[in-house]
Amino acid sequence: EFALILFIGLVLHGFLAEILNRAPTLIVSNVNLVKRVVFPLDTLPVMAVCTALVHLMISLAIWLAFHWIVRGPPPMTAWLLPVGILPLFVFALGAGWLLASLGVYLRDMSYVMPMISMVLMFVSPVFYPASALRPPYDKLVLLSPLTEPIEFARDVLIGGQQPRWDAYFGFLGCALIFAWLAYAWFLGTKKGFADVL
């Protein structure tokens, strides 16, 4: 059972880490699209997030097959999982726009982000439940964008219980605001991409 708990945390971390690591090079590695072609550059992070989402779905299918073998069919609350992943998808989209833009002006972002992704894995409840932490660390772990999606997924997939909807909607609201600000930042900085590249 610990393997199931651990793997769901690793799967969701892998989804976000793929975006964080790939986004800083999205614009830099497509110079021709920036300089010579009229192309909506804001779709590059969207495509990267959708690609990572496909990888996430494959990993979740493997997880579900493993769950079926070890514990039988998943609980009835498992159908809520796509709802729980939605805020993480929105946050990843915002991170993609922000980091794609920053990667043009700060080329070292592509070297920094893998380290940040690794740190994010250890400060998020990937290897442990958030409830196992004592104050004040139990509040600090809530700052991680992975905490709520991981806890949501464990509640509906393993615990068979309703998630904490107040925390879910709080994270969804924050993710929407972050994505909107990141998209505005991307559009504002896009004008200088051709000059820098």
C-alpha positions in Angstrom: 0.0 0.0 0.0 2.9 2.4 0.6 3.9 1.9 -3.0 0.5 3.1 -4.1 0.7 6.1 -1.9 4.2 6.9 -3.0 3.6 6.4 -6.7 0.6 8.8 -6.9 2.8 11.5 -5.4 5.7 10.8 -7.8 3.3 10.8 -10.8 1.9 14.2 -9.9 5.3 15.6 -9.2 6.6 14.2 -12.5 3.8 16.1 -14.3 4.7 19.4 -12.8 8.5 18.8 -13.0 8.2 18.1 -16.7 6.7 21.5 -17.3 9.2 23.3 -15.0 12.2 21.7 -16.7 11.0 22.1 -20.2 9.3 25.6 -20.2 12.5 27.8 -20.0 13.7 26.4 -23.4 10.4 26.5 -25.3 10.9 29.9 -27.0 14.7 29.7 -27.2 14.6 26.4 -29.0 12.0 27.7 -31.6 13.8 30.8 -32.8 12.4 30.4 -36.3 8.9 30.7 -35.0 9.8 33.9 -33.2 11.6 35.7 -36.0 10.2 34.5 -39.3 6.7 33.1 -38.9 3.6 34.7 -37.6 2.9 32.1 -34.9 1.0 32.3 -31.6 3.9 31.7 -29.3 1.6 31.5 -26.3 0.5 28.1 -27.6 3.9 26.6 -27.0 3.5 26.2 -23.2 -0.1 25.0 -23.8 1.3 22.2 -26.0 4.0 21.3 -23.5 1.4 21.1 -20.7 -0.9 18.9 -22.9 2.0 16.6 -23.7 2.8 16.3 -20.0 -0.8 15.6 -19.3 -0.7 12.6 -21.8 2.3 11.3 -19.8 0.3 11.8 -16.6 -2.6 9.8 -17.9 -0.4 6.9 -19.0 1.2 6.9 -15.5 -2.2 7.0 -13.8 -3.4 4.1 -16.0 -0.4 2.1 -14.8 -1.2 3.1 -11.2 -4.8 2.0 -11.6 -3.8 -1.4 -13.0 -1.4 -1.9 -10.1 -4.1 -0.9 -7.7 -6.5 -3.4 -9.3 -3.9 -6.2 -8.9 -3.0 -5.3 -5.3 -6.2 -4.1 -3.7 -8.9 -4.7 -6.3 -11.0 -2.1 -8.0 -10.5 1.5 -6.9 -13.2 3.2 -4.7 -16.2 4.9 -6.1 -14.6 8.3 -5.4 -11.9 7.7 -8.0 -14.0 9.4 -10.7 -13.2 12.7 -8.9 -9.5 12.5 -9.9 -9.8 14.6 -13.1 -11.5 17.3 -10.9 -8.5 17.2 -8.5 -6.0 17.5 -11.3 -7.6 20.5 -12.9 -6.0 23.1 -10.5 -2.6 21.5 -11.0 -3.1 21.7 -14.8 -4.0 25.4 -14.5 -1.0 26.1 -12.3 1.3 24.2 -14.7 0.0 26.3 -17.6 0.8 29.5 -15.7 4.2 28.2 -14.8 4.8 27.3 -18.5 4.0 30.9 -19.7 6.1 32.5 -16.9 9.1 30.3 -17.3 9.0 30.3 -21.1 9.2 34.1 -21.0 11.9 34.2 -18.4 13.9 31.6 -20.3 14.3 34.1 -23.1 15.8 36.8 -20.9 17.5 34.6 -18.3 19.2 31.8 -20.1 20.4 30.1 -16.9 16.8 29.3 -16.0 17.1 26.0 -17.8 19.9 25.0 -15.4 18.2 26.2 -12.3 14.7 24.6 -12.8 15.8 20.9 -12.4 17.2 21.8 -9.0 14.0 23.6 -8.0 12.0 20.6 -9.2 14.1 18.3 -7.0 13.6 20.6 -4.0 9.9 20.7 -4.7 9.7 16.9 -4.5 11.1 17.0 -1.0 9.1 19.9 0.3 5.8 18.4 -1.0 4.1 15.4 0.6 5.4 13.0 -2.0 7.1 10.6 0.4 4.9 11.3 3.4 1.3 12.5 4.2 0.9 16.2 5.0 -0.8 15.2 8.2 2.4 13.6 9.5 4.1 17.0 9.9 4.2 19.0 13.1 3.7 22.7 13.4 5.0 25.0 11.9 6.0 22.6 9.0 2.4 21.5 8.4 1.7 25.1 7.4 4.8 25.5 5.3 4.0 22.4 3.2 0.8 24.0 2.2 2.8 26.6 0.1 3.8 23.8 -2.3 1.6 23.7 -5.4 1.7 19.9 -5.2 0.3 19.5 -1.7 -3.4 19.9 -2.4 -3.4 17.8 -5.7 -1.5 15.0 -4.0 -3.7 15.0 -0.9 -6.8 15.1 -3.1 -5.6 12.2 -5.2 -4.8 10.1 -2.2 -8.2 10.9 -0.6 -10.2 9.8 -3.7 -8.0 7.0 -5.0 -6.8 5.3 -1.8 -8.9 6.5 1.1 -12.2 6.4 -0.8 -13.3 9.6 0.9 -14.5 13.0 -0.2 -11.6 15.5 -0.5 -11.4 18.7 1.5 -13.4 20.9 -0.9 -12.5 24.2 0.9 -8.8 23.6 0.3 -9.5 22.4 -3.3 -11.4 25.6 -4.2 -8.8 27.7 -2.5 -6.0 26.2 -4.5 -8.1 26.4 -7.7 -8.6 30.1 -7.1 -4.9 30.8 -6.5 -4.0 28.7 -9.6 -6.4 30.7 -11.8 -5.0 34.0 -10.5 -1.4 32.8 -11.0 -2.2 31.6 -14.6 -3.8 34.9 -15.5 -0.9 37.0 -14.2 1.6 34.7 -15.9 -0.2 34.9 -19.2 -0.3 38.7 -18.9 3.4 38.7 -18.1 4.0 36.5 -21.2 2.1 38.8 -23.5 3.9 41.8 -22.1 7.3 40.4 -22.6 6.6 38.7 -25.9 7.3 41.9 -27.8 11.0 41.8 -27.0 11.6 38.1 -27.8 12.8 38.8 -31.4 15.2 41.5 -30.3 16.8 39.3 -27.6 17.0 36.1 -29.7 
